[in-house]
Amino acid sequence: MPKVGKPAPEFTTMSYQNGDFEEVSLSDYEGQWKIVFFYPGDFTFV
């Protein structure tokens, strides 16, 4: 469970990059600054 002020847990998800979908994980960006940005309501009828 993610917690404020703690390191993010390892995860894998789908990403849209360079016109294609690909699987990415947090460890793919080891040693780099990261910003996780998402829209929880996108593509829904909320």
PyMOL Python script that loads the backbone (N, CA, C, O; Angstrom):
from pymol import cmd

cmd.read_pdbstr("""\
ATOM      1  N   MET A   1       0.840  -1.173   0.000  1.00  0.00           N
ATOM      2  CA  MET A   1       0.000   0.000   0.000  1.00  0.00           C
ATOM      3  C   MET A   1       0.893   1.246   0.000  1.00  0.00           C
ATOM      4  O   MET A   1       1.741   1.391   0.880  1.00  0.00           O
ATOM      5  N   PRO A   2       0.712   2.153  -0.981  1.00  0.00           N
ATOM      6  CA  PRO A   2       1.505   3.389  -1.007  1.00  0.00           C
ATOM      7  C   PRO A   2       1.225   4.254   0.225  1.00  0.00           C
ATOM      8  O   PRO A   2       0.095   4.316   0.710  1.00  0.00           O
ATOM      9  N   LYS A   3       2.265   4.914   0.717  1.00  0.00           N
ATOM     10  CA  LYS A   3       2.135   5.782   1.883  1.00  0.00           C
ATOM     11  C   LYS A   3       2.838   7.111   1.601  1.00  0.00           C
ATOM     12  O   LYS A   3       3.919   7.139   1.013  1.00  0.00           O
ATOM     13  N   VAL A   4       2.221   8.193   2.022  1.00  0.00           N
ATOM     14  CA  VAL A   4       2.803   9.526   1.848  1.00  0.00           C
ATOM     15  C   VAL A   4       4.140   9.594   2.576  1.00  0.00           C
ATOM     16  O   VAL A   4       4.248   9.176   3.729  1.00  0.00           O
ATOM     17  N   GLY A   5       5.156  10.124   1.899  1.00  0.00           N
ATOM     18  CA  GLY A   5       6.470  10.280   2.504  1.00  0.00           C
ATOM     19  C   GLY A   5       7.350   9.046   2.439  1.00  0.00           C
ATOM     20  O   GLY A   5       8.481   9.075   2.926  1.00  0.00           O
ATOM     21  N   LYS A   6       6.863   7.965   1.852  1.00  0.00           N
ATOM     22  CA  LYS A   6       7.623   6.712   1.730  1.00  0.00           C
ATOM     23  C   LYS A   6       7.926   6.453   0.258  1.00  0.00           C
ATOM     24  O   LYS A   6       7.222   6.964  -0.613  1.00  0.00           O
ATOM     25  N   PRO A   7       8.959   5.668  -0.034  1.00  0.00           N
ATOM     26  CA  PRO A   7       9.233   5.321  -1.436  1.00  0.00           C
ATOM     27  C   PRO A   7       8.046   4.587  -2.070  1.00  0.00           C
ATOM     28  O   PRO A   7       7.335   3.839  -1.399  1.00  0.00           O
ATOM     29  N   ALA A   8       7.850   4.810  -3.350  1.00  0.00           N
ATOM     30  CA  ALA A   8       6.765   4.135  -4.074  1.00  0.00           C
ATOM     31  C   ALA A   8       7.060   2.640  -4.181  1.00  0.00           C
ATOM     32  O   ALA A   8       8.210   2.247  -4.378  1.00  0.00           O
ATOM     33  N   PRO A   9       6.031   1.811  -4.051  1.00  0.00           N
ATOM     34  CA  PRO A   9       6.241   0.365  -4.228  1.00  0.00           C
ATOM     35  C   PRO A   9       6.476   0.051  -5.711  1.00  0.00           C
ATOM     36  O   PRO A   9       6.027   0.790  -6.587  1.00  0.00           O
ATOM     37  N   GLU A  10       7.164  -1.018  -5.972  1.00  0.00           N
ATOM     38  CA  GLU A  10       7.398  -1.447  -7.357  1.00  0.00           C
ATOM     39  C   GLU A  10       6.057  -1.754  -8.018  1.00  0.00           C
ATOM     40  O   GLU A  10       5.180  -2.364  -7.406  1.00  0.00           O
ATOM     41  N   PHE A  11       5.905  -1.323  -9.277  1.00  0.00           N
ATOM     42  CA  PHE A  11       4.688  -1.628 -10.024  1.00  0.00           C
ATOM     43  C   PHE A  11       5.008  -1.716 -11.502  1.00  0.00           C
ATOM     44  O   PHE A  11       6.033  -1.210 -11.959  1.00  0.00           O
ATOM     45  N   THR A  12       4.134  -2.356 -12.235  1.00  0.00           N
ATOM     46  CA  THR A  12       4.218  -2.466 -13.689  1.00  0.00           C
ATOM     47  C   THR A  12       2.865  -2.068 -14.247  1.00  0.00           C
ATOM     48  O   THR A  12       1.826  -2.446 -13.707  1.00  0.00           O
ATOM     49  N   THR A  13       2.882  -1.295 -15.344  1.00  0.00           N
ATOM     50  CA  THR A  13       1.636  -0.826 -15.950  1.00  0.00           C
ATOM     51  C   THR A  13       1.838  -0.612 -17.439  1.00  0.00           C
ATOM     52  O   THR A  13       2.962  -0.668 -17.937  1.00  0.00           O
ATOM     53  N   MET A  14       0.753  -0.370 -18.140  1.00  0.00           N
ATOM     54  CA  MET A  14       0.829  -0.080 -19.570  1.00  0.00           C
ATOM     55  C   MET A  14       0.996   1.423 -19.760  1.00  0.00           C
ATOM     56  O   MET A  14       0.414   2.221 -19.026  1.00  0.00           O
ATOM     57  N   SER A  15       1.793   1.794 -20.748  1.00  0.00           N
ATOM     58  CA  SER A  15       2.068   3.188 -21.047  1.00  0.00           C
ATOM     59  C   SER A  15       1.951   3.400 -22.554  1.00  0.00           C
ATOM     60  O   SER A  15       2.236   2.500 -23.344  1.00  0.00           O
ATOM     61  N   TYR A  16       1.531   4.594 -22.936  1.00  0.00           N
ATOM     62  CA  TYR A  16       1.454   4.949 -24.357  1.00  0.00           C
ATOM     63  C   TYR A  16       2.630   5.860 -24.654  1.00  0.00           C
ATOM     64  O   TYR A  16       2.690   6.990 -24.169  1.00  0.00           O
ATOM     65  N   GLN A  17       3.565   5.363 -25.453  1.00  0.00           N
ATOM     66  CA  GLN A  17       4.772   6.110 -25.779  1.00  0.00           C
ATOM     67  C   GLN A  17       5.103   5.942 -27.247  1.00  0.00           C
ATOM     68  O   GLN A  17       5.065   4.835 -27.784  1.00  0.00           O
ATOM     69  N   ASN A  18       5.425   7.040 -27.885  1.00  0.00           N
ATOM     70  CA  ASN A  18       5.867   7.019 -29.287  1.00  0.00           C
ATOM     71  C   ASN A  18       4.879   6.297 -30.202  1.00  0.00           C
ATOM     72  O   ASN A  18       5.291   5.570 -31.106  1.00  0.00           O
ATOM     73  N   GLY A  19       3.578   6.492 -29.974  1.00  0.00           N
ATOM     74  CA  GLY A  19       2.551   5.923 -30.832  1.00  0.00           C
ATOM     75  C   GLY A  19       2.252   4.458 -30.598  1.00  0.00           C
ATOM     76  O   GLY A  19       1.588   3.828 -31.421  1.00  0.00           O
ATOM     77  N   ASP A  20       2.727   3.896 -29.491  1.00  0.00           N
ATOM     78  CA  ASP A  20       2.512   2.479 -29.234  1.00  0.00           C
ATOM     79  C   ASP A  20       2.335   2.255 -27.729  1.00  0.00           C
ATOM     80  O   ASP A  20       2.845   3.027 -26.917  1.00  0.00           O
ATOM     81  N   PHE A  21       1.613   1.201 -27.366  1.00  0.00           N
ATOM     82  CA  PHE A  21       1.470   0.823 -25.974  1.00  0.00           C
ATOM     83  C   PHE A  21       2.622  -0.094 -25.595  1.00  0.00           C
ATOM     84  O   PHE A  21       2.995  -0.986 -26.357  1.00  0.00           O
ATOM     85  N   GLU A  22       3.178   0.127 -24.423  1.00  0.00           N
ATOM     86  CA  GLU A  22       4.232  -0.756 -23.936  1.00  0.00           C
ATOM     87  C   GLU A  22       4.146  -0.872 -22.421  1.00  0.00           C
ATOM     88  O   GLU A  22       3.627   0.016 -21.743  1.00  0.00           O
ATOM     89  N   GLU A  23       4.655  -1.963 -21.910  1.00  0.00           N
ATOM     90  CA  GLU A  23       4.648  -2.186 -20.468  1.00  0.00           C
ATOM     91  C   GLU A  23       5.881  -1.524 -19.860  1.00  0.00           C
ATOM     92  O   GLU A  23       6.997  -1.701 -20.349  1.00  0.00           O
ATOM     93  N   VAL A  24       5.672  -0.768 -18.801  1.00  0.00           N
ATOM     94  CA  VAL A  24       6.767  -0.118 -18.088  1.00  0.00           C
ATOM     95  C   VAL A  24       6.646  -0.425 -16.600  1.00  0.00           C
ATOM     96  O   VAL A  24       5.558  -0.714 -16.102  1.00  0.00           O
ATOM     97  N   SER A  25       7.759  -0.361 -15.906  1.00  0.00           N
ATOM     98  CA  SER A  25       7.737  -0.565 -14.463  1.00  0.00           C
ATOM     99  C   SER A  25       8.572   0.527 -13.803  1.00  0.00           C
ATOM    100  O   SER A  25       9.390   1.177 -14.454  1.00  0.00           O
ATOM    101  N   LEU A  26       8.362   0.713 -12.545  1.00  0.00           N
ATOM    102  CA  LEU A  26       9.086   1.732 -11.799  1.00  0.00           C
ATOM    103  C   LEU A  26      10.590   1.493 -11.885  1.00  0.00           C
ATOM    104  O   LEU A  26      11.363   2.445 -11.989  1.00  0.00           O
ATOM    105  N   SER A  27      11.003   0.249 -11.842  1.00  0.00           N
ATOM    106  CA  SER A  27      12.438  -0.068 -11.874  1.00  0.00           C
ATOM    107  C   SER A  27      13.084   0.269 -13.226  1.00  0.00           C
ATOM    108  O   SER A  27      14.310   0.345 -13.307  1.00  0.00           O
ATOM    109  N   ASP A  28      12.289   0.472 -14.290  1.00  0.00           N
ATOM    110  CA  ASP A  28      12.838   0.882 -15.587  1.00  0.00           C
ATOM    111  C   ASP A  28      13.502   2.251 -15.497  1.00  0.00           C
ATOM    112  O   ASP A  28      14.335   2.595 -16.335  1.00  0.00           O
ATOM    113  N   TYR A  29      13.136   3.027 -14.490  1.00  0.00           N
ATOM    114  CA  TYR A  29      13.629   4.391 -14.356  1.00  0.00           C
ATOM    115  C   TYR A  29      14.473   4.570 -13.096  1.00  0.00           C
ATOM    116  O   TYR A  29      14.539   5.662 -12.532  1.00  0.00           O
ATOM    117  N   GLU A  30      15.111   3.498 -12.665  1.00  0.00           N
ATOM    118  CA  GLU A  30      15.967   3.507 -11.475  1.00  0.00           C
ATOM    119  C   GLU A  30      17.025   4.604 -11.586  1.00  0.00           C
ATOM    120  O   GLU A  30      17.689   4.734 -12.614  1.00  0.00           O
ATOM    121  N   GLY A  31      17.173   5.383 -10.529  1.00  0.00           N
ATOM    122  CA  GLY A  31      18.184   6.433 -10.504  1.00  0.00           C
ATOM    123  C   GLY A  31      17.777   7.716 -11.197  1.00  0.00           C
ATOM    124  O   GLY A  31      18.588   8.637 -11.299  1.00  0.00           O
ATOM    125  N   GLN A  32      16.542   7.806 -11.680  1.00  0.00           N
ATOM    126  CA  GLN A  32      16.058   8.999 -12.360  1.00  0.00           C
ATOM    127  C   GLN A  32      14.906   9.603 -11.566  1.00  0.00           C
ATOM    128  O   GLN A  32      14.233   8.904 -10.807  1.00  0.00           O
ATOM    129  N   TRP A  33      14.683  10.898 -11.743  1.00  0.00           N
ATOM    130  CA  TRP A  33      13.513  11.535 -11.155  1.00  0.00           C
ATOM    131  C   TRP A  33      12.280  11.009 -11.871  1.00  0.00           C
ATOM    132  O   TRP A  33      12.302  10.789 -13.082  1.00  0.00           O
ATOM    133  N   LYS A  34      11.206  10.809 -11.121  1.00  0.00           N
ATOM    134  CA  LYS A  34       9.973  10.281 -11.708  1.00  0.00           C
ATOM    135  C   LYS A  34       8.779  11.082 -11.215  1.00  0.00           C
ATOM    136  O   LYS A  34       8.741  11.520 -10.066  1.00  0.00           O
ATOM    137  N   ILE A  35       7.816  11.267 -12.090  1.00  0.00           N
ATOM    138  CA  ILE A  35       6.525  11.838 -11.722  1.00  0.00           C
ATOM    139  C   ILE A  35       5.472  10.868 -12.238  1.00  0.00           C
ATOM    140  O   ILE A  35       5.413  10.598 -13.438  1.00  0.00           O
ATOM    141  N   VAL A  36       4.648  10.347 -11.349  1.00  0.00           N
ATOM    142  CA  VAL A  36       3.570   9.448 -11.739  1.00  0.00           C
ATOM    143  C   VAL A  36       2.317  10.307 -11.830  1.00  0.00           C
ATOM    144  O   VAL A  36       1.860  10.857 -10.828  1.00  0.00           O
ATOM    145  N   PHE A  37       1.767  10.419 -13.024  1.00  0.00           N
ATOM    146  CA  PHE A  37       0.643  11.300 -13.295  1.00  0.00           C
ATOM    147  C   PHE A  37      -0.447  10.482 -13.971  1.00  0.00           C
ATOM    148  O   PHE A  37      -0.180   9.789 -14.953  1.00  0.00           O
ATOM    149  N   PHE A  38      -1.656  10.553 -13.463  1.00  0.00           N
ATOM    150  CA  PHE A  38      -2.727   9.762 -14.051  1.00  0.00           C
ATOM    151  C   PHE A  38      -4.055  10.488 -13.885  1.00  0.00           C
ATOM    152  O   PHE A  38      -4.187  11.384 -13.053  1.00  0.00           O
ATOM    153  N   TYR A  39      -5.021  10.095 -14.676  1.00  0.00           N
ATOM    154  CA  TYR A  39      -6.382  10.613 -14.606  1.00  0.00           C
ATOM    155  C   TYR A  39      -7.299   9.458 -14.205  1.00  0.00           C
ATOM    156  O   TYR A  39      -7.651   8.643 -15.057  1.00  0.00           O
ATOM    157  N   PRO A  40      -7.688   9.364 -12.952  1.00  0.00           N
ATOM    158  CA  PRO A  40      -8.509   8.227 -12.537  1.00  0.00           C
ATOM    159  C   PRO A  40      -9.883   8.186 -13.183  1.00  0.00           C
ATOM    160  O   PRO A  40     -10.497   7.120 -13.233  1.00  0.00           O
ATOM    161  N   GLY A  41     -10.393   9.321 -13.686  1.00  0.00           N
ATOM    162  CA  GLY A  41     -11.712   9.342 -14.285  1.00  0.00           C
ATOM    163  C   GLY A  41     -11.715   9.356 -15.804  1.00  0.00           C
ATOM    164  O   GLY A  41     -12.784   9.389 -16.415  1.00  0.00           O
ATOM    165  N   ASP A  42     -10.545   9.332 -16.427  1.00  0.00           N
ATOM    166  CA  ASP A  42     -10.496   9.365 -17.892  1.00  0.00           C
ATOM    167  C   ASP A  42     -11.177   8.140 -18.496  1.00  0.00           C
ATOM    168  O   ASP A  42     -11.076   7.026 -17.982  1.00  0.00           O
ATOM    169  N   PHE A  43     -11.860   8.380 -19.585  1.00  0.00           N
ATOM    170  CA  PHE A  43     -12.533   7.335 -20.352  1.00  0.00           C
ATOM    171  C   PHE A  43     -13.606   6.624 -19.552  1.00  0.00           C
ATOM    172  O   PHE A  43     -13.910   5.458 -19.808  1.00  0.00           O
ATOM    173  N   THR A  44     -14.184   7.324 -18.580  1.00  0.00           N
ATOM    174  CA  THR A  44     -15.309   6.784 -17.822  1.00  0.00           C
ATOM    175  C   THR A  44     -16.472   7.754 -17.945  1.00  0.00           C
ATOM    176  O   THR A  44     -16.291   8.875 -18.419  1.00  0.00           O
ATOM    177  N   PHE A  45     -17.629   7.354 -17.539  1.00  0.00           N
ATOM    178  CA  PHE A  45     -18.806   8.215 -17.614  1.00  0.00           C
ATOM    179  C   PHE A  45     -19.108   8.835 -16.259  1.00  0.00           C
ATOM    180  O   PHE A  45     -20.268   9.057 -15.913  1.00  0.00           O
ATOM    181  N   VAL A  46     -18.051   9.114 -15.489  1.00  0.00           N
ATOM    182  CA  VAL A  46     -18.215   9.721 -14.158  1.00  0.00           C
ATOM    183  C   VAL A  46     -18.434  11.217 -14.312  1.00  0.00           C
ATOM    184  O   VAL A  46     -18.594  11.923 -13.317  1.00  0.00           O
TER     185      VAL A  46
END
""", "prot")
cmd.dss("prot")
cmd.show_as("cartoon", "prot")
cmd.util.cbc("prot")
cmd.orient("prot")
